[in-house]
Amino acid sequence: MDITELLAFSVQQGASDLHLSAGLPPMIRVDGDVRRVNVPAQDHAEVQAIGMQTMDQCLQDLVGKRIIAVEAAREKARQPDSITS
């Protein structure tokens, strides 16, 4: 599952939190209880890729709000070509 799917699932389940840890399946917090999502455990590279995907999305949002320049966002992005003006 990518971050969009995980977040959509979290919302559908009424979760307040999404927890990602290498070596464990994703977990969500619903009504104070932490529950495992029924998908395989994620390794370090998968968790890092999700984090970087999220970072690229945040960088794009900052560019859209004119908080940072496109060039600065591309320097930090995992996929620089995905950052547009």
C-alpha positions as CSV (number, residue, x, y, z in Angstrom):
1,M,0.0,0.0,0.0
2,D,1.3,3.5,-0.7
3,I,0.7,6.5,1.6
4,T,-2.5,7.6,-0.2
5,E,-4.0,4.1,0.2
6,L,-2.9,3.9,3.9
7,L,-4.3,7.4,4.6
8,A,-7.6,6.6,2.8
9,F,-8.0,3.4,4.8
10,S,-7.2,5.2,8.0
11,V,-9.9,7.8,7.3
12,Q,-12.4,5.0,6.4
13,Q,-11.7,3.3,9.7
14,G,-12.1,6.5,11.7
15,A,-8.5,6.4,12.8
16,S,-6.8,9.4,14.5
17,D,-3.3,8.2,13.8
18,L,-1.3,6.1,11.3
19,H,1.9,4.4,12.6
20,L,4.6,3.2,10.3
21,S,7.6,1.2,11.6
22,A,10.1,-1.0,9.8
23,G,9.6,-4.7,10.4
24,L,5.9,-4.3,11.4
25,P,2.7,-3.9,9.4
26,P,1.1,-0.4,9.5
27,M,-1.0,0.3,12.5
28,I,-3.9,2.7,13.1
29,R,-5.3,4.2,16.3
30,V,-9.1,4.0,16.5
31,D,-10.9,5.2,19.6
32,G,-7.6,5.0,21.5
33,D,-6.8,1.4,20.5
34,V,-3.9,0.7,18.2
35,R,-4.8,-1.9,15.5
36,R,-2.6,-3.6,12.9
37,V,-3.6,-3.2,9.3
38,N,-4.0,-6.6,7.6
39,V,-1.1,-6.2,5.2
40,P,2.4,-7.6,5.3
41,A,5.1,-6.0,7.5
42,Q,7.1,-3.2,5.8
43,D,10.9,-3.2,5.6
44,H,13.0,-0.2,6.2
45,A,13.2,0.7,2.5
46,E,9.4,0.6,2.2
47,V,8.8,2.8,5.2
48,Q,11.5,5.3,4.0
49,A,9.9,5.4,0.5
50,I,6.5,6.3,2.1
51,G,8.2,9.0,4.1
52,M,9.9,10.4,1.1
53,Q,6.7,10.3,-1.0
54,T,5.0,12.3,1.8
55,M,7.9,14.7,1.9
56,D,7.7,15.3,-1.9
57,Q,4.0,16.0,-1.6
58,C,4.6,18.5,1.2
59,L,7.3,20.2,-0.8
60,Q,4.9,20.6,-3.7
61,D,2.3,22.1,-1.4
62,L,4.9,24.6,-0.1
63,V,5.8,25.6,-3.6
64,G,2.1,26.0,-4.5
65,K,1.6,28.3,-1.5
66,R,4.8,30.2,-2.6
67,I,6.5,29.5,0.7
68,I,9.6,28.0,-0.9
69,A,11.0,28.2,-4.4
70,V,10.7,25.4,-6.9
71,E,14.5,25.1,-7.0
72,A,14.8,24.7,-3.3
73,A,12.1,22.1,-3.2
74,R,13.7,20.1,-6.1
75,E,17.0,20.1,-4.1
76,K,15.3,18.3,-1.2
77,A,12.8,16.1,-3.2
78,R,13.4,12.4,-3.8
79,Q,11.9,12.8,-7.2
80,P,12.9,16.3,-8.2
81,D,11.0,16.2,-11.6
82,S,7.8,15.7,-9.7
83,I,8.0,19.2,-8.2
84,T,6.4,21.7,-10.5
85,S,5.6,25.4,-10.3
